Amino acid sequence: MKISENKFSRILRPSLFALLLLPAIYYAWGVWQDSLGANPLEAVIRGLGDWGLRVLLLTLAISPLRRLFNWPQLLRLRRMVGLYAYFYVVLHLFGYLWFDHFFDWEEIWFDILERPFITVGMVAVILLTPLAVTSTNGMIKRLGKKWKKLHMLIYPISMLGVLHFWWMVKLDITEPVIYAVILAILLGERLFNKFSK
């Protein structure tokens, strides 16, 4: 698949940026208009977490899609998509800290220790933070080869994200199973690509 540099810079990148922003706009508008159902705060927290995981999986999908379509320019979207994943994860975390616990740190700490899905979610956020912080060109140059090793954390982070969601739902596990299958396919493609060379 070929696309001109002009179309990539002027159309594709800004369009993807706008599309990835839509969920945040939707939830902000929903809160403003009180249109998110009987428990809007829970809808916001869960919805932002869902989008954090979806965009994280989209980040992982960029390399396989680049190989599938022979479209090297896709790699230039990965940093933006990854930062969007972090954006939604942080909003999800902030919603949990504020709306669920009103920044009651003692209660939050108890939650982290006593509820496994909260524990793995917090670990995922902690591990994701250095990836976001080191996503600048300056940090990439400064870290050199260590940058790639650090950013391989995306694999266990994605697993923790799926596990966080799986453990959070109580009855219908259909959606986390779908995410787990997508993640398995994405990781399997990487292993196949690595060992088939």
Salt bridges, closest charged atoms under 4 A:
GLU5 OE2 - ARG76 NH2 2.76
GLU42 OE2 - ARG46 NE 3.42
GLU107 OE2 - HIS101 ND1 2.88
ASP111 OD2 - HIS101 NE2 2.87
ASP111 OD1 - ARG115 NH1 3.09
GLU175 OE2 - ARG54 NH2 3.08
GLU189 OE1 - ARG67 NH2 2.71
